[in-house]
Amino acid sequence: MNERLGFGVVGVNPRIRRSILAGLSRARQARLVAVCSRDPVKAAQTAAEFGGVGYTSFDEMLTDPQVEAVFICTPHRLHHPMALAAFAAGKRVVCEKPLALTLAEAEEMAAAAQQSGLPNAVNFTYHSMSGHRAIARLLAEGTVGRIQHLSLTYWQARQKLPGAPPGDALLEIGSHLIDLVYWWSEFGQAGEIRTVSSQEVLDERGQVPMWSSLARTDRDAIVTIQGNRTAAGWRNGMDCWLVGDAGTLGFTFDTDTASIQLARFGDGSPEGILHPVAIPDDLQVSYQDFPHVHLDRLSRALLGEESFPDFAYGLRVQHALEALKVAAQEKRWVELAELGASDHE
């Protein structure tokens, strides 16, 4: 537990400063040794503020022996070449979600990760959040039985805010929802996504601010997921319902708040009555403490001390994202098996 993994972070923006760099500055098992930005002023200022060496060349940063792990925080289009270069340089890798822009890129990245034999992870942050972990635990305990229907909605207002950059809601927030479906389905025994249908809305810039999808698993569970980045009143929130053969779990989350509800058949009435469920103390993490707690979990994963979603898992998510995109564009149901090899499933 005394080993502190040396991280080199590539890509700097306000969110990365707030969540990744600030987390590394307080982490017990990780330390920032390098930061890379193509802007020399930003690289120098960030290194002066958080520590480490400032680089403007990613290739040069990869030659730094103090950099044991690379955290890729760049735009999605750069994930693929940077991950391949980092593995080739013998570095452990954490990559922001989604893993890539396309399924083909994600397959190549997952193959490179496997061939390198180096520990790797995808930054699916909700795997470290209190409420989301509590839902996984309740499902694993069989609280509502086998899940038959997952209904997950992701709400943000960000695309309507002044100066909002263009974004694709499917890639930006759909990757999180697919992750939750796979994660929670594993514990809820809902099965693997096999077939999807999807509709998306394009704005005047050709971006996707909202979409809605329907899926079915190989265990005949129904999955309804949707994302909207133009929803007033929401910062970064979710409204989730997981219906099992013995009960229902409800979960509402927004940035720094989370609440869980539970109903089971025969509990208070024949159909059951929804009541609040407290998040266990051992899972509680405050909004202020989350960055360094999460970075320590990622570090332990790269040190082989804890499990966390890796590139193979990220490829599964990318597979579903690609199927949803094809379904929306071609206006039909799509079998995931249509999109190529499924050795990762």
Backbone torsions as a table, in degrees:
resi	resn	phi	psi	omega
1	MET	NA	-3.2	-178.5
2	ASN	-89.2	-12.6	-178.0
3	GLU	-73.9	130.2	176.7
4	ARG	-114.9	118.5	-174.4
5	LEU	-76.0	131.2	179.7
6	GLY	-83.8	117.1	-177.3
7	PHE	-103.2	140.0	165.3
8	GLY	-112.1	123.1	-177.4
9	VAL	-104.9	128.5	177.1
10	VAL	-115.3	126.5	-176.6
11	GLY	102.4	118.5	-177.0
12	VAL	-131.6	125.0	170.8
13	ASN	-147.5	177.3	-176.6
14	PRO	-57.0	-38.3	179.3
15	ARG	-66.6	-40.8	179.6
16	ILE	-65.6	-38.8	176.2
17	ARG	-60.4	-45.4	-174.2
18	ARG	-72.5	-37.8	-171.7
19	SER	-102.7	-43.9	-174.5
20	ILE	-91.7	-55.1	-176.6
21	LEU	-66.9	-41.6	176.9
22	ALA	-65.4	-35.8	177.8
23	GLY	-65.3	-42.7	178.5
24	LEU	-63.6	-32.9	-178.2
25	SER	-67.6	-20.7	-179.0
26	ARG	-112.9	-5.6	-176.1
27	ALA	-66.8	149.2	179.1
28	ARG	-93.2	-21.2	-177.2
29	GLN	-117.6	12.6	179.8
30	ALA	-143.7	155.9	176.5
31	ARG	-147.8	146.3	177.8
32	LEU	-85.4	121.7	178.8
33	VAL	-114.0	-15.3	-179.5
34	ALA	-159.3	150.0	174.5
35	VAL	-137.9	141.1	-174.9
36	CYS	-127.3	129.2	173.8
37	SER	-145.0	143.5	178.6
38	ARG	-70.3	-16.2	176.1
39	ASP	-87.9	111.2	-176.1
40	PRO	-61.7	-34.1	178.4
41	VAL	-67.0	-44.8	179.3
42	LYS	-63.8	-41.2	179.3
43	ALA	-61.3	-45.7	-178.6
44	ALA	-67.4	-44.7	-178.8
45	GLN	-66.0	-39.7	179.9
46	THR	-66.7	-42.2	177.8
47	ALA	-64.3	-39.5	178.8
48	ALA	-65.6	-34.7	-178.1
49	GLU	-78.5	-42.3	-172.5
50	PHE	-109.0	-12.5	-179.9
51	GLY	104.0	172.6	179.2
52	GLY	84.3	-176.1	-178.9
53	VAL	-97.6	137.8	177.0
54	GLY	-91.9	126.8	179.6
55	TYR	-119.9	148.7	169.8
56	THR	-108.2	-7.2	178.6
57	SER	-117.1	121.2	178.3
58	PHE	-65.0	-41.5	179.2
59	ASP	-60.3	-38.4	178.6
60	GLU	-67.3	-40.7	178.6
61	MET	-60.9	-34.2	-179.5
62	LEU	-67.3	-18.3	178.6
63	THR	-85.8	-6.3	-178.0
64	ASP	-74.4	117.3	-178.3
65	PRO	-66.8	-18.9	177.5
66	GLN	-73.9	-20.9	179.6
67	VAL	-82.3	102.9	178.6
68	GLU	-93.5	-26.3	-179.2
69	ALA	-138.7	141.8	178.8
70	VAL	-109.8	131.8	176.1
71	PHE	-108.6	110.4	-176.2
72	ILE	-89.9	110.2	-176.6
73	CYS	-119.5	21.9	-176.7
74	THR	-83.7	173.0	172.8
75	PRO	-54.9	153.9	-173.0
76	HIS	-53.8	-36.9	-175.5
77	ARG	-63.7	-19.0	-178.4
78	LEU	-96.9	-7.0	-178.1
79	HIS	-59.1	-46.2	-174.3
80	HIS	-62.0	-57.0	-178.0
81	PRO	-65.7	-35.3	-177.9
82	MET	-70.9	-39.3	178.4
83	ALA	-64.8	-43.9	179.0
84	LEU	-61.4	-41.7	179.7
85	ALA	-66.2	-39.2	-179.0
86	ALA	-66.4	-43.4	177.5
87	PHE	-63.8	-41.0	179.3
88	ALA	-62.3	-28.3	179.0
89	ALA	-86.2	1.6	177.8
90	GLY	80.4	25.5	-178.4
91	LYS	-101.7	144.6	166.5
92	ARG	-68.5	154.0	-173.4
93	VAL	-135.9	133.9	163.0
94	VAL	-114.4	129.2	-179.7
95	CYS	-119.3	137.9	173.3
96	GLU	-61.7	156.6	175.5
97	LYS	-87.3	157.9	-15.2
98	PRO	-66.4	162.0	-175.3
99	LEU	-57.0	-39.3	-175.7
100	ALA	-154.1	-177.4	175.0
101	LEU	-83.0	-29.7	-175.2
102	THR	-134.6	163.0	177.1
103	LEU	-64.7	-39.2	-179.1
104	ALA	-61.6	-42.3	177.5
105	GLU	-64.1	-43.4	-179.1
106	ALA	-63.4	-38.5	177.8
107	GLU	-62.8	-41.7	179.3
108	GLU	-66.3	-38.4	179.4
109	MET	-67.0	-43.3	179.2
110	ALA	-65.4	-37.2	178.1
111	ALA	-66.2	-41.2	178.8
112	ALA	-64.4	-39.2	178.2
113	ALA	-62.8	-44.8	-179.8
114	GLN	-65.1	-43.8	-178.7
115	GLN	-66.0	-32.6	-179.2
116	SER	-70.6	-29.0	-174.8
117	GLY	72.1	8.8	-177.3
118	LEU	-91.3	142.2	176.9
119	PRO	-60.1	145.5	-177.7
120	ASN	-151.3	161.9	-178.9
121	ALA	-155.3	155.9	172.7
122	VAL	-112.9	136.2	-171.3
123	ASN	-78.9	65.8	172.4
124	PHE	-83.9	90.9	-168.8
125	THR	-62.0	-28.2	-175.1
126	TYR	-67.4	-13.8	175.6
127	HIS	-70.1	-10.9	176.8
128	SER	-109.2	-0.6	-175.7
129	MET	-89.1	142.7	-171.3
130	SER	-55.6	-55.5	-174.7
131	GLY	-64.7	-41.6	-179.8
132	HIS	-65.6	-39.0	177.2
133	ARG	-68.6	-34.9	178.5
134	ALA	-65.1	-39.3	176.5
135	ILE	-61.4	-44.6	179.0
136	ALA	-59.7	-40.8	-179.8
137	ARG	-66.5	-43.4	179.3
138	LEU	-62.0	-39.2	177.5
139	LEU	-66.6	-42.5	-179.9
140	ALA	-62.9	-31.2	179.2
141	GLU	-79.5	-2.7	179.3
142	GLY	74.5	23.7	-173.4
143	THR	-58.0	-37.2	-179.5
144	VAL	-118.4	14.7	178.7
145	GLY	76.9	-156.9	-179.7
146	ARG	-78.4	131.0	-177.6
147	ILE	-72.4	131.7	179.6
148	GLN	-113.5	-18.5	-179.2
149	HIS	-151.3	124.9	173.1
150	LEU	-114.1	124.9	177.6
151	SER	-123.7	110.4	-174.0
152	LEU	-126.6	129.1	177.3
153	THR	-126.1	135.0	178.5
154	TYR	-111.5	123.8	-177.1
155	TRP	-117.0	131.3	170.6
156	GLN	-141.5	154.8	173.0
157	ALA	-105.2	1.8	-166.0
158	ARG	-58.5	-35.3	-175.4
159	GLN	-70.6	-14.1	179.3
160	LYS	-97.2	-4.6	-177.3
161	LEU	-78.9	151.9	-179.0
162	PRO	-57.9	134.5	177.6
163	GLY	73.6	14.1	-178.0
164	ALA	-63.2	129.6	177.1
165	PRO	-72.7	155.7	177.3
166	PRO	-65.2	151.8	-179.7
167	GLY	-159.2	158.9	179.1
168	ASP	-106.8	110.5	-175.6
169	ALA	-61.6	-30.6	-179.8
170	LEU	-66.8	-46.5	179.2
171	LEU	-71.1	-43.6	-172.7
172	GLU	-70.2	-49.2	-176.6
173	ILE	-114.2	-20.3	176.2
174	GLY	-64.7	-33.7	178.3
175	SER	-62.4	-36.8	176.8
176	HIS	-65.4	-43.1	-177.5
177	LEU	-67.3	-42.4	176.8
178	ILE	-61.3	-40.4	176.1
179	ASP	-56.8	-47.7	-179.2
180	LEU	-63.3	-38.8	178.2
181	VAL	-59.9	-47.8	-178.9
182	TYR	-67.0	-43.0	-178.4
183	TRP	-63.8	-54.8	-176.8
184	TRP	-70.4	-32.3	178.7
185	SER	-64.1	-35.6	178.7
186	GLU	-59.3	-46.3	-179.2
187	PHE	-77.3	-28.5	-179.6
188	GLY	-92.4	4.8	176.5
189	GLN	55.7	39.1	-178.1
190	ALA	-87.0	-14.1	179.6
191	GLY	94.4	-178.1	-177.5
192	GLU	-96.2	142.1	174.3
193	ILE	-62.3	131.0	-179.7
194	ARG	-121.2	-35.6	-174.6
195	THR	-135.3	138.2	-178.4
196	VAL	-136.5	153.6	169.9
197	SER	-135.7	148.4	-174.5
198	SER	-154.9	150.1	172.9
199	GLN	-129.7	139.2	177.0
200	GLU	-135.0	155.4	179.8
201	VAL	-111.0	132.6	176.6
202	LEU	-101.7	136.9	176.1
203	ASP	-90.0	-173.7	-175.5
204	GLU	-65.6	-16.6	179.0
205	ARG	-96.6	3.9	-179.1
206	GLY	80.3	10.4	178.4
207	GLN	-89.4	166.9	-178.7
208	VAL	-111.2	95.8	179.7
209	PRO	-82.8	-15.9	-179.5
210	MET	-154.7	150.9	178.7
211	TRP	-157.8	161.6	178.6
212	SER	-145.5	137.0	-173.4
213	SER	-137.9	155.2	176.6
214	LEU	-128.9	138.4	-179.6
215	ALA	-141.1	163.5	176.8
216	ARG	-134.3	142.1	-179.1
217	THR	-99.0	171.3	178.9
218	ASP	-73.7	-3.7	173.1
219	ARG	-109.8	18.2	176.0
220	ASP	64.7	27.7	169.7
221	ALA	-84.0	146.8	177.9
222	ILE	-98.1	137.1	178.2
223	VAL	-124.1	122.9	173.3
224	THR	-118.3	122.7	-179.7
225	ILE	-134.7	145.2	177.6
226	GLN	-153.3	153.3	178.9
227	GLY	-135.7	144.2	-179.4
228	ASN	-146.1	122.1	180.0
229	ARG	-102.7	18.4	-179.8
230	THR	-127.5	29.8	-173.3
231	ALA	-98.5	107.6	179.7
232	ALA	-59.7	143.6	176.6
233	GLY	93.9	-9.6	-178.6
234	TRP	-113.4	135.2	173.0
235	ARG	-89.7	-63.3	-179.7
236	ASN	-156.1	77.6	-166.9
237	GLY	-125.6	167.7	179.4
238	MET	-139.6	149.2	171.5
239	ASP	-129.5	113.8	-170.8
240	CYS	-127.6	139.6	175.0
241	TRP	-132.3	129.8	-180.0
242	LEU	-122.9	111.7	-173.9
243	VAL	-102.9	118.2	178.2
244	GLY	-108.1	176.2	-178.9
245	ASP	-77.0	-5.4	177.8
246	ALA	-121.4	-6.4	-178.3
247	GLY	174.0	-174.2	-176.4
248	THR	-133.6	138.1	172.2
249	LEU	-112.4	133.9	173.8
250	GLY	-116.8	141.5	-177.6
251	PHE	-141.6	124.7	176.7
252	THR	-122.5	133.8	-174.3
253	PHE	-143.1	142.7	169.9
254	ASP	-155.5	103.2	173.3
255	THR	61.0	-73.1	-175.6
256	ASP	-125.4	16.5	177.6
257	THR	-132.0	149.6	178.1
258	ALA	-154.9	139.5	176.4
259	SER	-142.7	146.5	-178.1
260	ILE	-123.8	139.7	174.0
261	GLN	-125.2	150.7	-178.5
262	LEU	-140.2	137.5	170.7
263	ALA	-136.9	138.9	176.0
264	ARG	-130.1	144.9	-179.3
265	PHE	-55.9	133.1	178.3
266	GLY	83.3	-2.1	-179.1
267	ASP	-91.9	94.8	179.7
268	GLY	90.2	-23.5	176.4
269	SER	-165.1	164.7	-178.5
270	PRO	-55.0	-40.7	-179.5
271	GLU	-86.6	-4.8	-177.9
272	GLY	86.6	156.7	179.9
273	ILE	-126.7	127.6	178.0
274	LEU	-64.4	131.9	175.8
275	HIS	-140.9	152.3	-177.9
276	PRO	-68.7	148.3	176.6
277	VAL	-124.0	128.8	-179.1
278	ALA	-75.1	143.9	173.5
279	ILE	-75.8	127.7	-176.2
280	PRO	-56.9	145.6	-177.7
281	ASP	-57.8	-37.6	-176.0
282	ASP	-71.5	-10.3	176.7
283	LEU	-103.5	-7.9	-175.6
284	GLN	-67.7	127.4	174.1
285	VAL	-139.0	126.8	-179.4
286	SER	-73.0	161.0	178.4
287	TYR	-59.6	-38.0	-179.0
288	GLN	-70.0	-34.9	-177.0
289	ASP	-87.1	-14.8	-173.0
290	PHE	-54.9	-45.2	-175.7
291	PRO	-55.4	-47.7	-177.0
292	HIS	-76.5	-30.3	175.2
293	VAL	-64.1	-43.6	179.5
294	HIS	-65.6	-43.4	179.9
295	LEU	-65.0	-33.6	175.7
296	ASP	-67.2	-38.0	177.0
297	ARG	-64.6	-43.5	176.8
298	LEU	-61.0	-41.0	179.3
299	SER	-63.4	-43.2	178.9
300	ARG	-63.6	-34.4	176.8
301	ALA	-64.4	-42.1	180.0
302	LEU	-73.3	-18.4	176.3
303	LEU	-93.5	0.8	178.4
304	GLY	78.8	19.2	-176.0
305	GLU	-102.8	-9.0	-176.6
306	GLU	-156.5	150.0	178.5
307	SER	-88.0	147.3	177.3
308	PHE	-158.2	154.0	179.3
309	PRO	-53.5	128.7	-178.6
310	ASP	-109.5	-170.4	-177.0
311	PHE	-65.0	-33.9	177.2
312	ALA	-63.1	-39.7	176.6
313	TYR	-68.0	-42.9	177.7
314	GLY	-59.2	-32.7	176.9
315	LEU	-66.1	-38.1	176.0
316	ARG	-59.9	-44.5	178.8
317	VAL	-62.7	-43.9	-179.8
318	GLN	-62.3	-37.1	178.4
319	HIS	-58.7	-45.9	179.2
320	ALA	-67.6	-39.7	177.9
321	LEU	-60.1	-43.1	179.4
322	GLU	-63.0	-40.7	178.9
323	ALA	-64.0	-40.4	178.6
324	LEU	-64.8	-39.1	178.9
325	LYS	-65.5	-44.8	178.6
326	VAL	-63.0	-42.3	-179.3
327	ALA	-61.2	-40.9	179.9
328	ALA	-69.0	-41.8	-177.3
329	GLN	-71.3	-37.1	-175.8
330	GLU	-99.7	-1.7	175.7
331	LYS	52.4	55.9	179.7
332	ARG	-156.2	166.5	172.0
333	TRP	-72.4	139.4	-178.8
334	VAL	-125.1	129.5	171.6
335	GLU	-84.3	130.5	179.7
336	LEU	-58.8	-30.5	-179.2
337	ALA	-64.3	-18.9	178.1
338	GLU	-65.8	-24.9	-166.8
339	LEU	-91.3	17.2	175.4
340	GLY	119.8	-167.8	-177.1
341	ALA	-60.6	145.9	-179.4
342	SER	-124.9	37.8	179.5
343	ASP	-62.6	-22.8	-177.4
344	HIS	-79.0	-6.1	-178.1
345	GLU	-99.7	NA	NA
